[in-house]
Amino acid sequence: MEDALHAVMIFTGLYAAANYKNLVHGSYSPKGIVTLVLGFAVLAGFLFLDWRALLQRKKFTFNFRIWK
């Protein structure tokens, strides 16, 4: 199973390297920029949401000190 995962990663990297211009071409469109910003917002929400407070006390808070 691990060899198959490595093969997929290698072929994906080869495709990305060979088709770099096609991958970057649509990245700076308004749709691409909005998608990037929303993706970062979702990622920040998962990182900074205080999951312990949410699950134990049902309190929706953010914790920006994640590197303790």
Contacts in CASP RR format, 6 or more apart in sequence:
PFRMAT RR
TARGET T0000
AUTHOR 0000-0000-0000
METHOD contacts of the structure
MODEL  1
MEDALHAVMIFTGLYAAANYKNLVHGSYSPKGIVTLVLGFAVLAGFLFLD
WRALLQRKKFTFNFRIWK
16 23 0 8 1.000
26 32 0 8 1.000
45 62 0 8 1.000
47 66 0 8 1.000
48 62 0 8 1.000
48 63 0 8 1.000
48 64 0 8 1.000
48 66 0 8 1.000
49 60 0 8 1.000
49 61 0 8 1.000
49 62 0 8 1.000
49 63 0 8 1.000
50 59 0 8 1.000
50 61 0 8 1.000
50 62 0 8 1.000
50 63 0 8 1.000
53 59 0 8 1.000
53 60 0 8 1.000
53 61 0 8 1.000
53 63 0 8 1.000
54 60 0 8 1.000
54 61 0 8 1.000
END
